[in-house]
Amino acid sequence: MSKSELVVLGQDDAMVCCSPMVREPLGEAAAVDLARMFKALSDPVRLRLLSLIASHEGGEACVCDLTGPFDVSQPTISHHLKVLREAGLVGSERRGTWVYYWVLPAALAKLSSLLQAPAGAVPVAAGGTR
C-alpha cells in the first residue's frame, strides 16, 4: 500500500454508497432524535442563529454577537439558543457574564448523512415523478 492510500476500516460498500435512510428504515429512537433536530431548525430565526454561529470567526460566538442581526428581544434569542442546545445542535459555555456557543459537528454530520442522496440516484423531475 502506498503512503497516499487511506484505508477506512469498519465500512462496507453498502454503507459508503448509500445514506442511512436509503439503506434501512429509521428506528424509533433515531427518528425521535432527528425529528427534534429538524424541528429546532424549522424556525427561521434558529436556522439563521445556527448559520451565524457556524460562520463566526473561530467557530464560536458570544451571545452578545448574536442579538444584533435580529428584530427580536434578547430573551427571545436566548430561548432560541436554548432550543438549539437542547436539540443537540450547539454546545455552550459560560465565560464570565457571557455565554459562548459553537456548532456541534457530529450533529451536522448526522443530519447531512441522513439526507445524502445515494450514489447514482436518478434525479426527480420538477413535477415530483421519475
VOVEX-449449 format. One record per residue: chain; x, y, z of N, C-alpha, C, CB in turn. Coordinates in steps of 0.02 Angstrom, whole numbers, plus 32768, in hexadecimal, padded with zeros to 4 digits. Each point is the difference from the previous one (the first is absolute). Glycine has a CB too. Layout:
<atoms>
  chain   n_x   n_y   n_z  ca_x  ca_y  ca_z   c_x   c_y   c_z  cb_x  cb_y  cb_z
      A     X     Y     Z     X     Y     Z     X     Y     Z     X     Y     Z
...
</atoms>
This chain:
<atoms>
  chain   n_x   n_y   n_z  ca_x  ca_y  ca_z   c_x   c_y   c_z  cb_x  cb_y  cb_z
      A  802B  7FC5  8000  7FD5  803B  8000  802D  803E  8000  7FA2  7FC2  803E
      A  804E  806E  7F96  8027  803D  7FFE  7FEC  802E  8039  800B  7FF5  7F83
      A  801F  803C  8089  7FF3  8030  8036  7FC3  802B  7FF1  807A  8001  801B
      A  7F73  8006  7FA6  7FC8  802B  7FEF  7FBC  7FDD  8008  804B  803B  7FB1
      A  7FB5  7F84  805A  7FC1  7FDC  8009  7FE9  8004  8049  801E  7FB3  7FA1
      A  7FA2  8056  8068  7FE3  8001  8042  7FCC  7FCA  8004  8016  807C  800C
      A  7FF2  7F56  8021  7FD1  7FC9  8008  7FD3  8011  803B  8052  7FAB  7FCF
      A  7F6C  8053  8025  7FD0  800B  8035  7FE4  7FBD  8015  7FE3  8073  7FD3
      A  8027  7F7C  806B  7FEA  7FC0  801A  7FB9  8006  801A  8075  7FE1  801D
      A  7F66  7FE7  7FE2  7FBE  7FFE  801D  7FC9  801B  7FD4  8037  800A  806B
      A  7FD7  8000  7F54  7FCC  8017  7FD2  8000  7FD2  7FC4  800B  8079  8028
      A  7FB9  7F70  7FC5  7FFD  7FD9  7FC3  7FE4  802C  7FC8  7FF0  7F95  8041
      A  800F  8052  7F82  7FEB  8028  7FC7  7FB8  8018  8006  804F  7FC0  7FBB
      A  7F85  8017  8062  7FBA  8015  8007  7FF9  803D  802D  7FDC  7F89  7FEF
      A  804D  807A  8045  7FFC  8038  802D  801D  803F  7FE2  8006  7FB2  8060
      A  802D  8046  7F77  8022  803A  7FE3  7FD5  801F  7FC9  806F  7FCD  801B
      A  7F6C  800A  7FBF  7FDD  801B  7FC5  7FBC  801B  800F  803F  7FB0  7FBE
      A  7FA4  803F  8079  7FBA  8011  800C  7FF6  8024  8042  7FDF  7F9E  7FBC
      A  7FF2  8092  8044  7FF0  8022  803D  7FDA  7FD1  802F  7FFC  806F  7FC3
      A  8005  7F9D  807E  7FDE  7FD4  8030  7FB6  7FF7  7FF0  8051  8024  8055
      A  7F8D  8010  7F92  7FB9  7FFA  7FF3  7FF2  7FD0  7FC6  7FF0  8074  802B
      A  803F  7F88  7FA6  7FF7  7FD4  7FC7  8014  7FB8  8011  8016  8061  7FB4
      A  801B  7F96  8078  8017  7FBE  8013  7FCC  7FD9  8027  8073  802C  8003
      A  7F6E  7FF5  802D  7FD0  7FDF  802B  7FD2  8035  8020  8051  7FA1  8016
      A  7F73  804A  7FFD  7FD2  8030  8020  801D  8017  8044  7F9E  7FC9  7FC7
      A  8052  8074  804A  8016  801B  8041  7FDE  7FDC  8039  8014  8070  7FCA
      A  8011  7F85  806B  7FE3  7FE5  803D  7FDD  8037  8025  8059  7FA8  8006
      A  7F7F  8045  802B  7FD8  8031  8025  802B  8032  8025  7FA7  7FAA  800C
      A  808D  803F  8016  802B  802D  8026  8024  8031  7FD3  800F  7FA7  8057
      A  800B  8040  7F71  8023  802C  7FD0  7FD0  8033  7FE3  8051  7FA3  7FE5
      A  7F72  8048  800B  7FCF  802E  7FE3  7FEE  8037  8032  7FD3  7FA3  7FB9
      A  8026  804C  8086  7FF0  8032  8033  8039  8032  8007  7FB9  7FAC  803E
      A  8084  803B  7FC3  803B  802B  8007  8007  802F  7FC4  8039  7FA6  8043
      A  7FC0  803E  7F81  8007  8029  7FC4  7FC6  8031  7FF8  803E  7FA2  7FCA
      A  7F86  8049  8048  7FC6  802D  7FFB  8009  803C  802E  7FB6  7F9F  7FE4
      A  8068  8056  8057  800C  8038  802E  8031  8032  7FE0  7FEC  7FB4  8063
      A  8047  8033  7F7A  802F  802C  7FDF  7FDF  8026  7FC7  805D  7FB2  801F
      A  7F7E  802A  7FB7  7FE0  8021  7FC8  7FCB  8032  8017  8015  7F9B  7FBA
      A  7FC7  8054  807B  7FCE  802E  801C  8022  8040  8018  7FB7  7F9F  8021
      A  8082  805A  8000  8024  803B  8017  8016  802C  7FC5  8028  7FBF  8063
      A  7FEA  8022  7F66  8016  8026  7FC5  7FC7  8019  7FD5  8067  7FBC  8002
      A  7F5B  8031  800E  7FC8  8016  7FD6  7FED  8049  800C  7FD7  7F8A  8001
      A  8044  8094  8032  7FF3  8047  800E  8036  802B  7FDD  7FCA  7FE3  8070
      A  8022  804F  7F69  8031  8028  7FDB  8033  8023  802D  7FA9  8011  7FAB
      A  8043  8006  8090  802F  8021  802D  8034  7FCE  8018  7FA7  8052  8025
      A  8044  7F72  7FED  802F  7FCE  8018  802F  7FE9  7FC9  7FAC  7FDA  8054
      A  8039  8020  7F6F  802B  7FED  7FC8  8034  8035  7FF3  7FA1  7FBF  7FCD
      A  804B  8080  8036  8030  8037  7FF8  8033  8002  8039  7FA8  8041  7FC2
      A  8041  7FB3  807C  802E  7FFE  8039  8035  7FCA  7FF6  7FA4  802A  804B
      A  8046  7F9B  7FA0  8030  7FCA  7FF5  8033  8014  7FCB  7FA9  7FAC  801F
      A  8040  8074  7FAC  802C  8017  7FCB  8030  8035  8019  7FA8  7FE5  7FAC
      A  803F  804A  807C  802B  8034  801C  8037  7FE3  802D  7F9F  8050  7FFB
      A  804E  7F80  802E  8030  7FE1  802D  8034  7FDA  7FD7  7FA9  7FF6  805B
      A  8041  7FE2  7F75  802D  7FD7  7FD8  8031  802A  7FD8  7FA8  7FA8  7FF9
      A  8040  8092  7FEF  802B  8029  7FD5  8027  8035  8027  7FAF  7FED  7FA4
      A  8047  8015  809D  8023  8032  8028  804B  7FF0  8003  7F97  8014  8044
      A  8091  8020  7FBE  8049  7FF7  8004  8012  7FD5  803C  8012  806F  7FC7
      A  8016  7F5E  802E  8015  7FD3  8035  7FCF  7FC8  800E  803B  805F  8031
      A  7F8C  7FA1  7FAC  7FD0  7FC9  8008  7FD4  8004  803D  8050  7FBD  7FC3
      A  7FB4  8079  8063  7FD4  8009  8039  7FEE  804A  8006  8033  7F9D  803C
      A  7F93  806F  7FE2  7FE8  8044  8004  7FE5  800E  8046  7FE5  8000  7F85
      A  8027  803C  8092  7FE5  8017  8040  7FB7  8013  7FF3  8072  802A  8029
      A  7F64  7FCA  8009  7FBA  8012  7FF9  7FFA  804B  7FF2  7FDE  7FA2  804E
      A  8050  8086  7FCA  7FFF  8048  7FF3  8008  8010  7FB6  8030  8012  8072
      A  7FEE  7FC0  7F67  8009  800A  7FB8  7FC3  7FE8  7FD8  807B  7FF4  8010
      A  7F57  7FEB  8011  7FC9  7FE0  7FDB  7FBE  8026  8003  8037  7F96  8018
      A  7FC5  809E  800F  7FC0  8023  8008  7FF5  8036  7FCC  8007  7FE8  8079
      A  802E  8036  7F6D  7FFB  8038  7FD1  7FDB  7FF2  7FC0  8068  8025  802F
      A  7FA4  7FA4  7FAF  7FE2  7FF5  7FBD  7FB5  7FF1  8001  806E  7FD8  7FDD
      A  7F72  8023  805D  7FBB  7FEB  8004  7FD3  8037  801D  8027  7F8A  800E
      A  7F9B  8075  7FDC  7FCF  8030  8018  7FD6  7FE0  8037  7FFD  8039  7F8F
      A  8024  7FA5  80A0  7FE0  7FE1  8039  8028  8013  803F  7FD2  7F9F  7FB9
      A  8010  8058  8080  8021  8012  803F  8036  7FCF  8013  7F97  8037  8025
      A  8095  7FDE  8008  8036  7FD5  8018  7FE4  7FC1  8022  8049  8065  800F
      A  7F82  7F9F  801A  7FE4  7FC3  801D  7FE7  7FCE  7FCB  7FE0  8043  8064
      A  8006  7FD7  7F64  7FEA  7FD4  7FCA  803B  7FDE  7FDF  7F9E  804A  7FEC
      A  8099  7FDA  800A  803D  7FE1  7FE5  8018  7FCA  8030  801F  806C  7FC5
      A  7FE1  7FA2  807B  8015  7FCF  8032  7FD4  7FC2  7FFD  802B  805C  8049
      A  7F94  7FAD  7FAE  7FD3  7FC7  7FFA  8012  7FD6  7FC3  7FA4  8041  8039
      A  8067  7FE0  7F8E  8011  7FDB  7FC3  8042  7FDB  8008  7FC2  8056  7FBC
      A  806F  7FC9  8065  8040  7FDE  800C  7FF7  7FC4  802D  803B  806D  7FF2
      A  7F98  7F98  803F  7FF1  7FC8  802D  7FE2  7FC6  7FD8  7FEE  8050  8060
      A  7FE5  7FBF  7F72  7FE2  7FCC  7FD6  8036  7FDD  7FD6  7F93  8041  7FFC
      A  8099  7FE6  7FE7  8037  7FE3  7FD8  802D  7FD4  802B  7FFC  8063  7FB3
      A  8011  7FB4  808A  802B  7FDA  802E  7FDE  7FBF  8015  8034  806B  8029
      A  7F8C  7F99  7FE9  7FDC  7FC5  8015  7FF6  7FCE  7FC8  7FC7  8045  8055
      A  8039  7FD3  7F6D  7FFA  7FD3  7FC6  8043  7FE0  7FEF  7FA3  8047  7FD4
      A  8092  7FCD  804E  8042  7FE3  7FF4  8024  801D  7FC4  7FD5  7F9A  8032
      A  8017  80A1  7FB8  8020  801F  7FC6  8039  802F  8012  7F94  7FF7  7FC8
      A  806A  8026  8073  8035  802D  8016  8015  7FEE  8047  7FD5  805D  7FB5
      A  8069  7FB4  805A  801A  7FFB  8044  8008  8046  801B  803B  7F92  7FE7
      A  7FCC  8073  805A  8007  8043  801E  802B  7FFC  803F  7F91  8023  7FD0
      A  808A  8019  8041  8029  8005  803C  7FFC  8047  801A  804E  7FA4  7FD8
      A  7FA6  8063  8069  7FFF  8042  801F  8048  8015  800E  7F8D  7FEB  8034
      A  8083  8052  7FB8  8042  801E  800D  7FF4  8045  801D  8038  7FBE  7FA2
      A  7FCD  8046  809F  7FF0  803F  8022  7FB6  800D  7FFB  8072  802E  7FE5
      A  7F7C  800C  8000  7FB9  8011  7FFB  7FE1  7FEB  7FBD  8016  8060  804C
      A  8013  7F89  7F85  7FE7  7FEE  7FBD  8000  7FB5  7FF6  802A  806D  7FD4
      A  7FAB  7F7C  8000  7FFE  7FBA  7FEC  8017  7FFD  7FB7  7FA1  7FE4  8052
      A  808B  7FEC  7FA0  801A  7FF6  7FBD  7FE2  7FC0  7FE3  806B  803C  801D
      A  7F86  7FC5  7FA3  7FE0  7FC8  7FDD  802B  7FEA  7FC6  7F8E  8029  8022
      A  806F  7F96  7FCF  8022  7FE4  7FC5  7FD4  7FC8  7FE5  8073  801E  802D
      A  7F92  7FD5  7F92  7FDA  7FCB  7FDF  8022  7FBE  800F  7FD8  804F  7FA5
      A  8000  7F7E  8068  801B  7FBC  800C  8006  7FDC  7FBD  7FCC  7FFC  8075
      A  8071  7FF8  7F74  800A  7FE1  7FBE  7FDD  7FBC  7FF9  806C  803C  7FFA
      A  7F93  7F9D  803B  7FE0  7FBE  7FFC  7FB6  8005  7FF0  8054  7FD4  8052
      A  7F8B  805F  7FC8  7FB9  800A  7FF2  7FF5  8011  7FB7  7FEE  8027  8077
      A  803B  8006  7F6E  7FFA  8011  7FBA  800F  7FC5  7FD3  801F  8076  801B
      A  8012  7F62  7FF9  8011  7FC4  7FD9  7FC6  7FCF  8000  8079  8010  801C
      A  7F66  7FE9  801D  7FC7  7FD2  8005  7FC7  8017  7FD2  801F  7FE5  8077
      A  7FD2  805C  7F89  7FCB  801A  7FD6  8012  7FFA  7FB6  7FE0  804F  805B
      A  805C  7FC2  7F93  8013  7FFF  7FBA  8006  7FB9  7FE5  803B  806C  8011
      A  7FDD  7F66  8017  8006  7FBB  7FE8  7FBB  7FE0  7FF6  806F  7FF5  803A
      A  7F61  8020  7FEE  7FBD  7FE5  7FF9  7FE1  8014  7FBD  7FF2  8003  807C
      A  801A  803B  7F70  7FE1  801B  7FC4  802A  7FF8  7FC1  7FC7  8050  8049
      A  8075  7F96  7FBE  802D  7FF8  7FC7  7FE1  7FD1  7FCE  8064  8017  8048
      A  7F9A  7FFE  7F79  7FE5  7FD6  7FCB  8030  7FC7  7FF3  7FC3  8061  7FCC
      A  8024  7F62  8027  802C  7FC8  7FF2  8024  800B  7FBD  7FB4  7FB3  8041
      A  8087  802F  7FB9  8027  8006  7FC2  7FD8  7FE3  7FC7  806C  7FF8  8040
      A  7F92  802B  7F88  7FDD  7FE7  7FC5  7FB5  8008  8003  805C  7FB1  7FF3
      A  7F8C  8077  803B  7FB7  800A  8006  7FE6  8024  7FC1  8009  8005  807F
      A  7FBB  7FE8  7F6E  7FE0  801F  7FC6  7FDF  8040  8018  7FED  7F90  7FC6
      A  8023  80AA  801B  7FE1  803E  8016  7FB5  7FFF  7FF5  806A  803D  7FE5
      A  7F72  7FE3  8048  7FB8  8004  7FFB  7FEF  803E  7FD7  7FF0  7FC6  8070
      A  7FE1  8032  7F61  7FEB  8037  7FD6  7FDE  8036  8029  7FF2  7FB1  7FA0
      A  8008  808A  8045  7FE2  8039  8023  7FBA  7FF1  8018  8046  804C  7FBC
      A  7F96  7F8B  8022  7FBB  7FEF  8014  7FFD  7FCE  8038  7FDE  8017  7F8E
      A  805A  7FCE  8088  8001  7FD2  8038  7FFC  7FB7  7FEC  7FCC  8059  8041
      A  8036  7F97  7F7F  7FFE  7FBA  7FEA  803F  7FEF  7FDC  7F84  8003  7FF8
      A  8089  7FBD  8002  803B  7FEA  7FDB  7FF2  7FF9  7FB7  8028  7FC6  8064
</atoms>
